[in-house]
Amino acid sequence: MSSIAAAAPAKRRNTWTWLYFLLPSVAIMLVFFIYPILLTVFYSFTNLALTGEAAKELNFVGLDNYARMFEDPTVRSSIWNTLVFLIGSAVIGQQVLGFLIALLMKHKNRWFRRIIGTIVLAGWVTPEIVCALCLYSFFGDEGTLNAILQSFGFSTVTWLYTIPMVTVILANIWHGTAFSMLVFQAALDDVPSEIEEAAVVDGASKWQILTRVTIPYIKDTITTNMMLVTLQTLGVFGLIYAMTGGGPGTSTTTLPIFMYNQAFVNYQLGYGTAISLLLLLIGVILSLFYIRSMKE
């Protein structure tokens, strides 16, 4: 009994000790994450603005910003553009291309993997604004792509005007594919060679090994990578803004671009924060979907 009584205070001391160590992390989370979110939610119910009468006096407007948001046709087109950009550059582009590159590099010699990996990583380590300027120079009216077409006798194309969404999707694919490649490369290296060898002995083709052995074995990695790439792509702003500014018109205006225009171009911060919460809600819904898929 005495040993148990002596152990109880020691256990309490250990509990308080790890709580003390957690305090700095909790404080950082509260100041830099929880507080800004709560402040954003509050501002979304106000008429907060940077200029005009609303800038002098902050008023609570209830659900007016949200009602205006769902009545605004530009919001609907921005949601559609966001989904197109997300599916094209993240779901189809970075995920599929990253997996194919990692698959092609599997079982290759070290130098081949280093050279290909360095080439692909060049786009990822390049800052977003620099990447945007590089791709703008490539797709511009007098850019590299049109110069190549002219050298073969073809007429030039105004890529950023005729197919602006395709250009920004390709730019984001080039910029972010390396992340998926690294994730899948690590996952494929962990697939036991004994399983693949057993499938070969059983007469399985390369396609059957891929679809019935490799992909099912790394399905959790695929889902996790999809969630990370999706959340990263939802917040892409600088790449699109530097290349097209959301135009021509609203053809490449995604929710981050529209939110920025309303908050810092039109100076309607209350309306802009309401749009940011819509973007946050989309990210939460997609995250819950991916988490549920992983459990299943």
Contacts in CASP RR format, 6 or more apart in sequence:
PFRMAT RR
TARGET T0000
AUTHOR 0000-0000-0000
METHOD contacts of the structure
MODEL  1
MSSIAAAAPAKRRNTWTWLYFLLPSVAIMLVFFIYPILLTVFYSFTNLAL
TGEAAKELNFVGLDNYARMFEDPTVRSSIWNTLVFLIGSAVIGQQVLGFL
IALLMKHKNRWFRRIIGTIVLAGWVTPEIVCALCLYSFFGDEGTLNAILQ
SFGFSTVTWLYTIPMVTVILANIWHGTAFSMLVFQAALDDVPSEIEEAAV
VDGASKWQILTRVTIPYIKDTITTNMMLVTLQTLGVFGLIYAMTGGGPGT
STTTLPIFMYNQAFVNYQLGYGTAISLLLLLIGVILSLFYIRSMKE
37 280 0 8 1.000
40 273 0 8 1.000
40 276 0 8 1.000
40 277 0 8 1.000
41 273 0 8 1.000
41 277 0 8 1.000
43 269 0 8 1.000
43 270 0 8 1.000
43 273 0 8 1.000
44 65 0 8 1.000
44 66 0 8 1.000
44 270 0 8 1.000
44 272 0 8 1.000
44 273 0 8 1.000
44 274 0 8 1.000
44 276 0 8 1.000
44 277 0 8 1.000
45 60 0 8 1.000
45 61 0 8 1.000
45 62 0 8 1.000
45 63 0 8 1.000
45 65 0 8 1.000
46 58 0 8 1.000
46 59 0 8 1.000
46 60 0 8 1.000
46 61 0 8 1.000
46 270 0 8 1.000
47 54 0 8 1.000
47 58 0 8 1.000
47 59 0 8 1.000
47 61 0 8 1.000
47 64 0 8 1.000
47 270 0 8 1.000
48 54 0 8 1.000
48 58 0 8 1.000
48 269 0 8 1.000
48 270 0 8 1.000
48 273 0 8 1.000
49 55 0 8 1.000
49 267 0 8 1.000
49 268 0 8 1.000
49 269 0 8 1.000
49 270 0 8 1.000
50 264 0 8 1.000
50 267 0 8 1.000
50 269 0 8 1.000
51 267 0 8 1.000
52 267 0 8 1.000
55 267 0 8 1.000
65 270 0 8 1.000
65 271 0 8 1.000
65 272 0 8 1.000
65 273 0 8 1.000
65 274 0 8 1.000
66 274 0 8 1.000
68 271 0 8 1.000
69 75 0 8 1.000
69 271 0 8 1.000
69 274 0 8 1.000
69 275 0 8 1.000
69 278 0 8 1.000
74 250 0 8 1.000
74 253 0 8 1.000
74 258 0 8 1.000
75 258 0 8 1.000
75 275 0 8 1.000
75 278 0 8 1.000
77 250 0 8 1.000
77 253 0 8 1.000
78 250 0 8 1.000
78 253 0 8 1.000
78 254 0 8 1.000
78 255 0 8 1.000
78 257 0 8 1.000
78 258 0 8 1.000
79 255 0 8 1.000
79 278 0 8 1.000
79 282 0 8 1.000
81 165 0 8 1.000
81 250 0 8 1.000
81 251 0 8 1.000
81 252 0 8 1.000
81 253 0 8 1.000
81 254 0 8 1.000
82 234 0 8 1.000
82 254 0 8 1.000
82 255 0 8 1.000
82 279 0 8 1.000
82 282 0 8 1.000
84 165 0 8 1.000
84 169 0 8 1.000
85 165 0 8 1.000
85 168 0 8 1.000
85 169 0 8 1.000
85 172 0 8 1.000
85 233 0 8 1.000
85 236 0 8 1.000
85 240 0 8 1.000
85 252 0 8 1.000
85 254 0 8 1.000
86 230 0 8 1.000
86 233 0 8 1.000
86 234 0 8 1.000
88 169 0 8 1.000
88 173 0 8 1.000
89 168 0 8 1.000
89 169 0 8 1.000
89 170 0 8 1.000
89 172 0 8 1.000
89 173 0 8 1.000
89 233 0 8 1.000
90 172 0 8 1.000
90 226 0 8 1.000
90 229 0 8 1.000
90 230 0 8 1.000
90 232 0 8 1.000
90 233 0 8 1.000
91 226 0 8 1.000
91 230 0 8 1.000
93 169 0 8 1.000
93 173 0 8 1.000
93 177 0 8 1.000
94 172 0 8 1.000
94 173 0 8 1.000
94 176 0 8 1.000
94 177 0 8 1.000
94 179 0 8 1.000
94 180 0 8 1.000
94 229 0 8 1.000
94 233 0 8 1.000
95 180 0 8 1.000
95 222 0 8 1.000
95 225 0 8 1.000
95 226 0 8 1.000
95 229 0 8 1.000
97 173 0 8 1.000
97 177 0 8 1.000
97 180 0 8 1.000
97 181 0 8 1.000
98 177 0 8 1.000
98 178 0 8 1.000
98 180 0 8 1.000
98 181 0 8 1.000
98 184 0 8 1.000
99 180 0 8 1.000
99 181 0 8 1.000
99 184 0 8 1.000
99 222 0 8 1.000
101 116 0 8 1.000
101 120 0 8 1.000
101 177 0 8 1.000
101 181 0 8 1.000
102 180 0 8 1.000
102 181 0 8 1.000
102 182 0 8 1.000
102 184 0 8 1.000
102 185 0 8 1.000
102 187 0 8 1.000
102 188 0 8 1.000
103 184 0 8 1.000
103 188 0 8 1.000
103 210 0 8 1.000
104 116 0 8 1.000
105 112 0 8 1.000
105 113 0 8 1.000
105 116 0 8 1.000
105 117 0 8 1.000
105 181 0 8 1.000
105 185 0 8 1.000
106 185 0 8 1.000
106 188 0 8 1.000
106 189 0 8 1.000
108 116 0 8 1.000
117 178 0 8 1.000
117 181 0 8 1.000
120 177 0 8 1.000
120 178 0 8 1.000
120 181 0 8 1.000
121 178 0 8 1.000
123 131 0 8 1.000
123 174 0 8 1.000
123 175 0 8 1.000
123 176 0 8 1.000
123 178 0 8 1.000
124 175 0 8 1.000
124 176 0 8 1.000
124 177 0 8 1.000
124 178 0 8 1.000
124 179 0 8 1.000
125 178 0 8 1.000
126 134 0 8 1.000
126 175 0 8 1.000
128 175 0 8 1.000
128 236 0 8 1.000
128 238 0 8 1.000
128 239 0 8 1.000
129 238 0 8 1.000
129 239 0 8 1.000
129 242 0 8 1.000
131 171 0 8 1.000
131 174 0 8 1.000
131 175 0 8 1.000
131 239 0 8 1.000
132 171 0 8 1.000
132 238 0 8 1.000
132 239 0 8 1.000
132 240 0 8 1.000
132 241 0 8 1.000
132 242 0 8 1.000
132 243 0 8 1.000
133 242 0 8 1.000
135 167 0 8 1.000
135 170 0 8 1.000
135 171 0 8 1.000
135 174 0 8 1.000
135 239 0 8 1.000
135 243 0 8 1.000
136 160 0 8 1.000
136 242 0 8 1.000
136 243 0 8 1.000
137 143 0 8 1.000
137 144 0 8 1.000
138 144 0 8 1.000
138 145 0 8 1.000
139 145 0 8 1.000
139 159 0 8 1.000
139 160 0 8 1.000
139 167 0 8 1.000
139 171 0 8 1.000
139 243 0 8 1.000
140 146 0 8 1.000
140 158 0 8 1.000
140 159 0 8 1.000
140 160 0 8 1.000
141 156 0 8 1.000
141 158 0 8 1.000
141 160 0 8 1.000
145 157 0 8 1.000
145 159 0 8 1.000
146 156 0 8 1.000
146 157 0 8 1.000
146 159 0 8 1.000
149 155 0 8 1.000
149 156 0 8 1.000
149 157 0 8 1.000
150 156 0 8 1.000
159 166 0 8 1.000
159 167 0 8 1.000
160 167 0 8 1.000
160 243 0 8 1.000
160 244 0 8 1.000
161 248 0 8 1.000
164 243 0 8 1.000
164 244 0 8 1.000
164 246 0 8 1.000
164 247 0 8 1.000
164 248 0 8 1.000
164 251 0 8 1.000
164 252 0 8 1.000
165 251 0 8 1.000
165 252 0 8 1.000
167 243 0 8 1.000
167 244 0 8 1.000
168 239 0 8 1.000
168 240 0 8 1.000
168 243 0 8 1.000
168 244 0 8 1.000
168 252 0 8 1.000
171 239 0 8 1.000
171 243 0 8 1.000
172 233 0 8 1.000
172 236 0 8 1.000
172 239 0 8 1.000
175 239 0 8 1.000
176 229 0 8 1.000
179 225 0 8 1.000
179 228 0 8 1.000
179 229 0 8 1.000
179 232 0 8 1.000
180 225 0 8 1.000
180 229 0 8 1.000
183 221 0 8 1.000
183 224 0 8 1.000
183 225 0 8 1.000
184 218 0 8 1.000
184 221 0 8 1.000
184 222 0 8 1.000
184 225 0 8 1.000
187 218 0 8 1.000
187 221 0 8 1.000
187 222 0 8 1.000
188 214 0 8 1.000
188 218 0 8 1.000
190 218 0 8 1.000
191 213 0 8 1.000
191 214 0 8 1.000
191 217 0 8 1.000
191 218 0 8 1.000
195 213 0 8 1.000
195 217 0 8 1.000
196 209 0 8 1.000
196 213 0 8 1.000
196 214 0 8 1.000
199 208 0 8 1.000
199 209 0 8 1.000
199 212 0 8 1.000
199 213 0 8 1.000
200 209 0 8 1.000
204 212 0 8 1.000
204 213 0 8 1.000
215 222 0 8 1.000
220 294 0 8 1.000
223 290 0 8 1.000
223 293 0 8 1.000
223 294 0 8 1.000
224 290 0 8 1.000
224 294 0 8 1.000
226 290 0 8 1.000
227 286 0 8 1.000
227 287 0 8 1.000
227 290 0 8 1.000
227 291 0 8 1.000
230 283 0 8 1.000
230 286 0 8 1.000
230 290 0 8 1.000
231 283 0 8 1.000
231 286 0 8 1.000
231 287 0 8 1.000
234 255 0 8 1.000
234 256 0 8 1.000
234 279 0 8 1.000
234 282 0 8 1.000
234 283 0 8 1.000
234 286 0 8 1.000
235 256 0 8 1.000
235 279 0 8 1.000
236 254 0 8 1.000
236 256 0 8 1.000
237 256 0 8 1.000
237 257 0 8 1.000
237 260 0 8 1.000
240 246 0 8 1.000
240 252 0 8 1.000
240 254 0 8 1.000
240 256 0 8 1.000
240 257 0 8 1.000
241 257 0 8 1.000
241 260 0 8 1.000
243 252 0 8 1.000
244 251 0 8 1.000
244 252 0 8 1.000
245 252 0 8 1.000
245 257 0 8 1.000
246 252 0 8 1.000
246 253 0 8 1.000
246 254 0 8 1.000
246 257 0 8 1.000
247 253 0 8 1.000
250 258 0 8 1.000
253 261 0 8 1.000
255 275 0 8 1.000
255 278 0 8 1.000
255 279 0 8 1.000
255 282 0 8 1.000
256 279 0 8 1.000
258 275 0 8 1.000
259 272 0 8 1.000
259 275 0 8 1.000
259 276 0 8 1.000
259 279 0 8 1.000
262 268 0 8 1.000
262 271 0 8 1.000
262 272 0 8 1.000
262 275 0 8 1.000
263 269 0 8 1.000
263 270 0 8 1.000
263 271 0 8 1.000
263 272 0 8 1.000
263 273 0 8 1.000
263 275 0 8 1.000
263 276 0 8 1.000
END
